[in-house]
Amino acid sequence: MIPAPGSSDVRVRFAPSPTGMFHVGGGRSALFNWAVAKHQGGTFVLRIEDTDAARNKPEWTDGILSALAALGMHADDPTFEGPYFQSANVDKHREATGRLLDAGRAYYCDCTRDDVAARTGSQQSGYDGHCRDRGLTYESGRALRFRTPDEGETQVVDLIRGNPVFPNASIEDFIVARGDGSPVFLLANVVDDLDEGITHVIRGEEHLSNTPKQQLLWEALGATPPVWAHLPVIVNEKRQKLSKRRDKVALEDYLAEGYLPDALVNYLMLLGWAPGNDEEILPFDELVERFRVEDVNSASAFFDVKKLLAFNGEYIRAMSVEDFVSAVDPWLRAPHALWRPEQFDPAAFAAVAPLAQSRVALLADITDNVDFLFLDEPVRDERSWAKAMKPGAPELLADARAALADLGDWSAEPLKETVLVVGEKHGLKLGKAQAPVRVAVTGRTIGLPLFESLEVLGRERTLARVDAALARLAQDPPQAPAQ
């Protein structure tokens, strides 16, 4: 079990490999470890397992550090320790293989997979122990295997899975060092955990099958194994394990789309655990206060993108307007924005920012909501045009244009009343009457409240866009649906 809060002896770790983008599942594992360390007053150790030289890249390490920092885990926090690099510990890994060999807990093996298959009659069978008592010494190409006990069982103390038991006879003599002498993951992982004083290993359930082997290694090296906790697998809406080949799994992609870090943290903390009282949207400090790894559910956790989006919208709406304006600024000034930098009007955006904040669920959505303010002409969304510009639209737009041109007070309420009156003249309620006006001015059928938008856009630009729409309708009049 995990000691009572305040036990600074608790040391957890997060040990990713720098071989790709930062997976949201890794984010969940890191946060659960971080929450335990915070709750206990313990230490969170970051270890970069960088021994796969063929796949490791410095930019992936940088990505891990930046992703963790975005989620609130960084070296400036006293809870944080590291990063340590597994490649720096190779001498201790090799020393451990020597200790196992000297103690008779490991032996050299020159069997190939084909050799084993020839003896057992199956390519899928496990190792048959052929070299256990041959007394082979080291030669290049000979792997080092751990001698597992023939009798008894290995019980794993797992805070989430209970105490699963593995008969030792079912655990094959597994490789701990390759033919070139380099230790494999199973051993390097154990040696690093020992070296860093890890007391609790909290990781994904895909590692559960490795755990009895690693526990045997801990014991063979004369140490007490850590307490284990294997987190539930994260699945998509089809209940398939999240896969980078099939699903959007990179944390960087979610941040780039405008998901707020606080919303991601809150949501990831709920993948397999609940704070109770039917509460879900909570600040991280309160999540930490309530978190108990023992309360994590062992069942698969559904990564519900729609729910994450709803969370993000809630977090956006809870921001101050000033913080919202600051948060969306990178999207408003991005090189890929539809408008040129000199077209952006900060004052105009500030006027509509509260309206936009109440409607966007992603920060990236801001451009579609406000582009009409900064473009010389509105976007040309043909579906919106076809939907709004039905027969009768030219006449309604012409009447609206005339009424708007004569309007004395160019503000939201008079603008609304003017379009309402024009709509009534054409036998339309406000919702139907404003649709052609909206598309003429903004290019889209949905967006910010129309009349507040017209107020900010101004009389001259509004009338010019209505004139342009009327000109287009004159060239290509809307057709009545075929009977």
Buried (B, 14 or more C-beta within 10 A) or exposed (E): EBBEEEEEEBBBBBBBBBEBBBBBBBBBBBBBBBBBBBBBBBBBBBBBBBBEEEEBEEEBBEBBBBBBBBBBBBEEBEBBBBBBBBBEBBEBBBEBBEBBBEEEBBBBBBBEEEBBBEEBEEEEEEBBBBBBEEEEEEEEEBBBBBBBBEEEEBEBBBBBBEEBEBEBEEBBBBBBBEBEBBBBBBBBBBBBBBBBEBBBBBBBBEBBEBBBBBBBBBBBBEEEBBBBBBBBBBBBEEEEEBEEEEBEBBBEEBBEBBBBBBBBBBBBBBBBBBBEEEEBBBEBEEBBBBBBBEBBEBEBBBBBBEEBBBBBBBBBEBBEEEEBBEBBBBBBEEEEBEBEEEEBBEEBBEBBBEBBBEBBBBBBBBBBBBBBBBBEEBEEBEEBBEBBBBEBBBBBBBBBBEBBEEEEEBEBEBBBBBBBBBBEBBEBEBEBBBBBBBBBBBBBBEBBBBBBBBBBBEBEBBBBBBBBBBEBBEEEEBEEEEE
